[in-house]
Amino acid sequence: MAHFILRVEELSRFVPINAIVDTGSPITLIGPLDTKKMRISKIQLKKLDGRHKPVNIGGGKIKTKIIEKSKLKFGNEFEVEMPVEIPIEDEDNPTQPSLLGVDFMLTTKAKLFFDPHKKEAYFEIED
């Protein structure tokens, strides 16, 4: 799990997110439960800059909106600006968790290290 604050300046929102680090997902997706915490109305969602995109997740397909200039802040360590996707129709899987995908690792030049003996995982970010 990765813990970060999602900031969407267009909406003036700061939302704490617990996301699964998913090295099989090419995208970072904010799940429906976390999207509800953002309290985005359908009108606000339509006004957001970003394009629509269908995404295959867990054998199903959901429609998402890409929010281009989202900021992910990881404690006092670092912040990254990158696109994230939010579902615009979540009826099929309302419990889809938030995912931190490979796009995050490529954007930040991060490497994921996992030590099952110590039960720890962490990112190393190249400067």
C-alpha positions in Angstrom: 0.0 0.0 0.0 1.1 3.5 -0.7 -0.3 6.5 1.2 -0.4 9.9 -0.4 -2.4 13.1 -0.6 -4.1 13.7 -3.9 -4.4 17.4 -4.8 -6.6 18.5 -7.7 -6.2 22.3 -7.8 -9.1 22.7 -10.3 -11.4 21.4 -7.6 -9.5 22.8 -4.6 -9.5 19.3 -3.1 -6.9 17.6 -0.9 -7.8 13.9 -0.3 -5.8 11.2 1.6 -5.5 8.1 -0.6 -4.5 4.6 0.3 -3.6 2.9 -3.0 -2.4 -0.6 -3.9 0.9 -0.5 -5.7 0.0 -2.4 -8.8 2.9 -3.2 -11.1 0.4 -4.9 -13.5 -1.5 -1.7 -14.0 -0.3 0.8 -16.6 -2.3 3.6 -15.0 -2.9 5.3 -11.7 -6.6 5.0 -10.8 -8.5 6.7 -8.0 -11.1 4.2 -7.0 -14.9 5.0 -6.6 -14.7 5.1 -2.8 -11.9 7.6 -2.8 -13.6 9.6 -5.6 -16.6 9.9 -3.4 -14.4 11.3 -0.6 -13.5 14.1 -3.1 -17.2 15.1 -3.2 -17.1 15.8 -6.9 -20.5 16.6 -8.4 -21.4 15.4 -11.9 -21.4 19.1 -13.0 -17.8 19.6 -11.6 -16.7 16.4 -13.2 -18.0 17.5 -16.6 -16.2 20.8 -16.3 -12.8 19.2 -15.4 -10.1 19.4 -18.0 -9.3 15.9 -19.1 -10.2 13.3 -21.7 -12.4 10.2 -21.3 -10.9 6.8 -21.7 -12.2 3.2 -21.2 -9.9 1.1 -19.0 -9.7 -2.7 -18.6 -9.5 -3.5 -14.9 -9.9 -7.0 -13.4 -11.6 -8.5 -16.4 -14.1 -5.6 -16.8 -14.1 -2.3 -18.5 -14.8 1.0 -16.8 -15.0 4.5 -18.2 -12.7 7.0 -16.7 -11.8 10.7 -17.0 -8.1 11.6 -17.0 -7.2 14.5 -14.8 -4.0 15.7 -16.3 -2.4 17.9 -13.6 -3.0 16.0 -10.4 -0.5 16.2 -7.6 0.5 13.3 -5.4 2.2 14.2 -2.2 4.0 11.4 -0.3 4.5 12.7 3.3 7.3 15.3 3.5 9.4 13.3 1.1 8.3 14.4 -2.4 5.4 15.5 -4.6 4.8 14.5 -8.3 2.5 16.0 -10.8 1.0 13.5 -13.2 -2.3 12.4 -14.7 -4.6 10.2 -12.7 -7.8 8.6 -13.8 -11.1 8.6 -12.0 -14.1 6.5 -12.8 -17.1 8.4 -14.2 -19.3 5.3 -14.1 -18.7 3.0 -11.1 -21.9 0.9 -11.1 -20.0 -2.2 -12.3 -17.4 -2.3 -9.5 -18.1 0.3 -6.8 -15.4 -1.2 -4.5 -12.5 -1.0 -7.0 -9.6 0.1 -4.9 -7.3 3.0 -5.9 -4.2 1.9 -7.8 -0.7 3.3 -8.1 0.4 2.1 -11.5 3.5 1.8 -13.6 2.9 5.3 -14.9 3.8 6.6 -11.5 7.0 4.6 -11.5 8.0 5.8 -15.0 7.2 9.5 -14.1 9.2 9.5 -10.9 11.9 7.0 -12.1 11.1 4.9 -9.1 12.1 1.3 -8.4 10.0 -0.8 -6.1 11.9 -3.0 -3.6 10.2 -5.8 -1.6 11.7 -7.8 1.1 9.3 -10.6 2.2 11.6 -11.6 5.1 11.4 -8.2 6.7 7.8 -7.7 5.5 8.7 -4.3 4.0 8.4 -2.6 0.6 9.6 0.8 -0.5 10.4 2.9 -3.5 13.8 4.3 -4.4 13.6 7.4 -6.6 16.4 8.4 -9.0 17.4 12.0 -8.8 
